[in-house]
Amino acid sequence: MIIDAHAHLVAPPEVYVYQAHLLASRGSPVQHMVRPVISDDLLETHLQEQLAIMRRVGTDVQLVSPRPFHMMHSLKPEKIVREWTMFTNDIIARQVKLHPEAIVGVAALPQSPGADLKACVEELERCVTELGFVGCLLNPDPTEGQGPTPPGLGDEYWYPLYEKLVELDVPALVHSASCCSPRESYTLHFINEESIAVLSLLESRVFEDFPTLKIIIPHGGGAIPYQMGRFRAWRYRDPQAEPFEVSVRRLYYDTCNYSKDSLELLLKVVGPDRVLFGTEKPGTGSVRDPYTGLDLDDLKPVIQSIEWLSDEDKANIFEHNARRVYHRLPV
């Protein structure tokens, strides 16, 4: 079985018309927060497009979350962020009911700058216990590049969420939303925030305080696996410190990185047992590679072509690692 652990919502335009109403009105008057009627037939039409893509590239199951680029975490008032988050989570839950054999839900959280995590904990619990979701996204920077940012993921500010993740036995996928900074595109912001997240977590007590916490760093681990020498050198200055190459294996990573050379390096650095198959297809990488004739995010043949990976390694990447991390997977 091929489990794609990094996929995002494919939805009809009516979903995003509702987002436009929320943005334009900021939720006032309240009529602009009345959800549109979207039929199962309309959802099914768009799901068929997604399922056709999955069949074409050989994916059996996708773990689907709201598309981070659209999550508008920095917007005020907080009520529209919470409503939009819950609405998109509910749309995914309906897709899961239509195709439980192929779609599994992963929740977005209603994060807002300067807010505590109470609403996030509540939405995580709702999505897992009521909607059957198996994990969540975690945005390290809900200011979307405008600052001041919250503490790094190693800070106790995040502990209420970590406690709930452990209690429910679900993982978090670290994934930024959009970016308002003129210095960064949202794609670059993803990589920068993932790199900061790795170092913050691995230089903290988080995994001592939460030894069963499962955190996934997408897009091949940000920049960290490709700059290992710098961080190994820093750790080696302290003979008592855990080697950095050991620390990085406290986290999980995914293959949503559209370069064979980079994927090989990631697998060598962290090990095939810590990497989940992820493509985001359809997404940023859904563009034809002129050299191979395949879409850049058609990663199954890329991983299969890595000669030094054993059959067991490939089975772990394609299926078993996801099952180890996402204990609630129903398929």
C-alpha positions as CSV (number, residue, x, y, z in Angstrom):
1,M,0.0,0.0,0.0
2,I,1.1,3.5,-0.8
3,I,0.2,6.1,1.9
4,D,0.8,9.7,1.0
5,A,1.1,11.4,4.4
6,H,1.2,15.0,3.1
7,A,-1.8,16.1,1.0
8,H,-4.2,19.1,1.2
9,L,-7.8,19.9,0.5
10,V,-9.1,19.9,-3.0
11,A,-12.4,21.7,-2.8
12,P,-15.0,23.3,-5.0
13,P,-14.9,27.1,-5.5
14,E,-17.9,27.6,-3.2
15,V,-15.7,26.8,-0.3
16,Y,-13.4,29.7,-1.1
17,V,-16.3,32.0,-1.8
18,Y,-17.2,31.6,1.8
19,Q,-13.6,32.4,2.8
20,A,-13.9,35.6,0.7
21,H,-17.1,36.6,2.6
22,L,-15.3,36.0,5.9
23,L,-12.3,38.1,4.8
24,A,-14.4,41.0,3.5
25,S,-16.8,41.2,6.4
26,R,-14.4,40.1,9.2
27,G,-17.5,38.2,10.5
28,S,-19.7,41.2,10.9
29,P,-22.6,41.2,10.4
30,V,-23.2,37.7,11.5
31,Q,-24.9,36.8,8.2
32,H,-21.5,36.6,6.6
33,M,-20.7,33.7,8.9
34,V,-23.6,31.5,7.7
35,R,-22.0,28.6,5.9
36,P,-22.9,27.9,2.3
37,V,-24.9,24.8,1.3
38,I,-22.4,22.5,-0.5
39,S,-23.9,19.2,-1.7
40,D,-22.2,15.8,-1.5
41,D,-22.5,15.6,-5.3
42,L,-20.4,18.8,-5.7
43,L,-17.8,17.5,-3.3
44,E,-17.8,14.2,-5.1
45,T,-17.2,15.9,-8.4
46,H,-14.0,17.5,-7.2
47,L,-13.0,14.4,-5.2
48,Q,-13.1,12.4,-8.5
49,E,-10.5,14.6,-9.9
50,Q,-8.3,14.0,-6.9
51,L,-8.9,10.3,-6.9
52,A,-8.0,10.1,-10.6
53,I,-4.6,11.8,-9.8
54,M,-4.0,9.3,-7.0
55,R,-4.8,6.3,-9.3
56,R,-2.5,7.7,-12.0
57,V,0.5,7.9,-9.7
58,G,-0.3,4.7,-7.7
59,T,-1.3,6.3,-4.4
60,D,-3.8,4.3,-2.3
61,V,-4.5,6.6,0.6
62,Q,-3.9,10.3,1.2
63,L,-3.8,12.1,4.6
64,V,-5.6,15.3,3.7
65,S,-5.4,18.6,5.7
66,P,-6.7,22.1,4.9
67,R,-4.3,23.8,2.5
68,P,-2.0,25.9,4.7
69,F,-1.6,28.7,2.2
70,H,-5.3,29.5,2.8
71,M,-5.4,29.3,6.6
72,M,-5.1,33.1,7.2
73,H,-3.9,32.7,10.8
74,S,-2.7,36.3,11.1
75,L,-6.2,37.8,10.3
76,K,-8.3,39.5,12.9
77,P,-10.7,39.0,14.5
78,E,-9.9,35.6,15.8
79,K,-13.4,34.3,15.3
80,I,-13.1,34.3,11.5
81,V,-9.9,32.2,11.8
82,R,-11.7,29.7,14.1
83,E,-14.8,29.6,11.8
84,W,-12.7,29.1,8.6
85,T,-10.6,26.4,10.3
86,M,-13.6,24.5,11.6
87,F,-15.4,24.8,8.3
88,T,-12.5,23.4,6.2
89,N,-12.0,20.6,8.8
90,D,-15.7,19.8,8.4
91,I,-15.4,19.7,4.6
92,I,-12.6,17.2,4.9
93,A,-14.6,15.1,7.3
94,R,-17.4,14.9,4.7
95,Q,-14.9,13.9,2.0
96,V,-13.7,11.1,4.3
97,K,-17.3,9.9,4.6
98,L,-17.6,9.8,0.8
99,H,-14.3,7.9,0.3
100,P,-13.1,6.4,3.6
101,E,-11.0,3.9,1.7
102,A,-8.8,6.7,0.1
103,I,-9.1,9.8,2.2
104,V,-8.0,10.3,5.9
105,G,-8.4,13.6,7.8
106,V,-5.7,15.7,9.3
107,A,-6.8,18.8,11.2
108,A,-5.8,22.4,10.9
109,L,-5.8,24.3,14.2
110,P,-7.3,27.8,14.7
111,Q,-4.1,29.5,15.6
112,S,-3.9,33.3,16.1
113,P,-1.1,35.6,17.1
114,G,-0.8,36.3,20.8
115,A,-3.6,33.9,21.7
116,D,-3.3,31.0,24.1
117,L,-3.8,27.5,22.7
118,K,-7.2,26.7,24.3
119,A,-9.1,26.9,21.0
120,C,-6.4,24.8,19.3
121,V,-6.7,22.1,21.9
122,E,-10.5,22.1,21.7
123,E,-10.5,21.8,17.9
124,L,-7.9,19.1,18.0
125,E,-10.0,17.1,20.4
126,R,-13.1,17.7,18.3
127,C,-11.5,16.6,15.1
128,V,-9.9,13.4,16.6
129,T,-12.8,12.2,18.8
130,E,-15.8,13.3,16.8
131,L,-14.5,13.5,13.2
132,G,-12.1,10.6,13.3
133,F,-9.0,12.6,12.2
134,V,-5.6,11.1,12.8
135,G,-3.3,14.1,13.4
136,C,-3.0,17.9,12.9
137,L,-0.9,20.6,11.4
138,L,1.1,22.9,13.7
139,N,2.1,26.4,12.5
140,P,5.2,27.7,14.3
141,D,4.4,31.3,13.2
142,P,0.7,32.3,13.1
143,T,1.7,35.9,12.6
144,E,2.6,34.8,9.0
145,G,5.9,36.6,8.9
146,Q,4.6,39.9,10.5
147,G,5.8,39.2,14.0
148,P,6.3,39.3,16.9
149,T,6.4,35.6,16.6
150,P,5.5,33.2,19.4
151,P,8.3,31.3,21.2
152,G,10.0,28.4,19.4
153,L,8.4,25.0,19.5
154,G,10.8,24.0,22.3
155,D,9.1,26.5,24.7
156,E,6.6,25.6,27.4
157,Y,4.1,27.9,25.6
158,W,3.3,24.9,23.4
159,Y,3.0,22.3,26.2
160,P,-0.9,22.4,26.5
161,L,-1.0,21.3,22.8
162,Y,1.7,18.7,23.3
163,E,-0.2,17.3,26.3
164,K,-3.3,16.8,24.2
165,L,-1.3,15.3,21.3
166,V,0.1,12.7,23.6
167,E,-3.2,12.1,25.3
168,L,-4.9,11.4,22.0
169,D,-1.9,9.6,20.5
170,V,-1.8,11.7,17.4
171,P,1.2,13.4,15.7
172,A,1.6,17.0,14.5
173,L,3.0,18.0,11.1
174,V,4.9,21.3,11.4
175,H,3.6,23.5,8.6
176,S,3.5,27.3,8.3
177,A,0.6,29.1,6.6
178,S,1.1,32.0,4.2
179,C,3.6,34.8,4.6
180,C,3.1,38.6,4.6
181,S,6.8,39.5,4.7
182,P,8.2,41.1,1.6
183,R,11.4,39.3,2.3
184,E,10.0,35.8,2.0
185,S,7.6,33.9,-0.3
186,Y,5.3,31.5,1.5
187,T,7.3,28.6,0.1
188,L,10.6,30.0,1.6
189,H,8.8,30.8,4.8
190,F,7.8,27.1,5.1
191,I,11.5,26.0,4.9
192,N,12.7,28.7,7.3
193,E,10.1,28.0,9.9
194,E,10.7,24.2,9.7
195,S,14.4,24.8,10.2
196,I,13.8,26.9,13.2
197,A,11.3,24.4,14.6
198,V,13.9,21.5,14.3
199,L,16.5,23.4,16.2
200,S,14.1,24.7,18.8
201,L,12.7,21.2,19.5
202,L,16.1,19.5,19.6
203,E,17.7,22.1,21.9
204,S,14.9,21.9,24.4
205,R,13.4,19.5,27.0
206,V,10.4,18.7,24.9
207,F,11.2,15.0,24.3
208,E,12.3,14.5,27.9
209,D,9.0,15.9,29.1
210,F,6.9,14.2,26.3
211,P,8.8,11.0,25.3
212,T,5.9,9.7,23.2
213,L,5.3,13.0,21.3
214,K,5.4,12.5,17.6
215,I,6.4,15.5,15.4
216,I,6.8,15.4,11.6
217,I,8.9,18.0,9.8
218,P,7.7,18.2,6.1
219,H,9.5,19.2,2.9
220,G,12.5,17.1,3.7
221,G,13.2,18.6,7.1
222,G,13.5,22.3,6.1
223,A,17.2,23.1,5.6
224,I,18.6,21.1,8.6
225,P,19.5,17.7,7.0
226,Y,21.4,19.6,4.3
227,Q,23.4,21.7,6.8
228,M,24.2,18.9,9.3
229,G,27.9,19.7,9.5
230,R,27.3,23.0,11.2
231,F,25.1,21.6,13.9
232,R,27.2,18.5,14.5
233,A,30.2,20.7,14.9
234,W,28.4,22.8,17.6
235,R,27.3,19.7,19.5
236,Y,30.8,18.2,19.4
237,R,32.1,21.1,21.4
238,D,30.3,19.7,24.4
239,P,31.5,16.1,25.1
240,Q,28.4,15.5,27.3
241,A,25.9,16.5,24.6
242,E,23.9,14.0,22.6
243,P,25.4,14.0,19.0
244,F,23.2,16.0,16.7
245,E,22.9,13.1,14.3
246,V,21.2,11.2,17.1
247,S,19.0,14.1,18.0
248,V,17.5,14.5,14.5
249,R,16.1,11.0,14.7
250,R,13.8,12.1,17.5
251,L,11.7,13.7,14.7
252,Y,10.1,12.3,11.6
253,Y,10.3,13.8,8.1
254,D,8.5,13.5,4.8
255,T,9.5,13.2,1.2
256,C,7.7,16.3,0.0
257,N,10.9,17.6,-1.7
258,Y,11.1,17.4,-5.4
259,S,14.8,16.5,-5.9
260,K,16.2,13.0,-6.0
261,D,19.6,14.2,-4.8
262,S,18.0,15.9,-1.7
263,L,15.8,12.9,-0.9
264,E,18.8,10.6,-1.0
265,L,20.7,12.9,1.4
266,L,17.7,13.1,3.7
267,L,17.4,9.3,3.8
268,K,21.1,8.9,4.5
269,V,21.1,11.5,7.3
270,V,18.0,10.5,9.3
271,G,17.5,7.0,8.1
272,P,14.7,5.4,6.0
273,D,12.8,4.4,9.2
274,R,12.2,8.1,10.0
275,V,10.9,9.3,6.6
276,L,7.2,9.2,5.5
277,F,6.1,9.2,1.9
278,G,4.5,12.6,1.1
279,T,3.9,14.5,-2.1
280,E,1.3,17.2,-1.6
281,K,-0.1,16.2,-5.0
282,P,-1.8,18.1,-6.4
283,G,0.2,21.1,-5.2
284,T,3.4,23.1,-5.7
285,G,5.2,20.3,-7.4
286,S,2.4,19.4,-9.9
287,V,4.4,20.6,-12.9
288,R,6.1,18.6,-15.6
289,D,9.8,18.0,-15.3
290,P,11.2,18.5,-18.8
291,Y,14.0,16.0,-18.1
292,T,12.0,13.0,-17.0
293,G,8.5,13.8,-18.4
294,L,7.0,13.2,-15.0
295,D,5.4,15.7,-12.7
296,L,7.9,16.8,-10.0
297,D,5.6,15.5,-7.3
298,D,5.3,12.0,-8.8
299,L,7.7,10.8,-6.2
300,K,6.9,7.0,-6.1
301,P,9.2,6.2,-9.1
302,V,11.9,8.5,-7.8
303,I,12.1,6.6,-4.4
304,Q,11.8,3.3,-6.2
305,S,14.8,4.2,-8.3
306,I,17.1,4.7,-5.3
307,E,19.2,1.6,-5.7
308,W,20.7,1.5,-2.2
309,L,17.3,1.4,-0.5
310,S,16.3,-2.2,0.4
311,D,12.8,-3.5,-0.3
312,E,12.2,-3.2,3.5
313,D,13.3,0.5,3.4
314,K,10.9,1.3,0.6
315,A,8.0,-0.5,2.3
316,N,8.7,1.5,5.4
317,I,8.8,4.8,3.5
318,F,5.6,4.0,1.5
319,E,3.5,2.6,4.3
320,H,4.9,1.3,7.6
321,N,6.4,4.5,8.9
322,A,3.1,6.2,8.4
323,R,1.3,3.5,10.4
324,R,3.9,3.8,13.2
325,V,3.4,7.5,13.5
326,Y,-0.4,7.7,12.8
327,H,-1.6,5.1,15.2
328,R,-5.2,6.0,14.4
329,L,-5.1,5.2,10.7
330,P,-8.3,3.3,9.9
331,V,-7.2,1.9,6.6
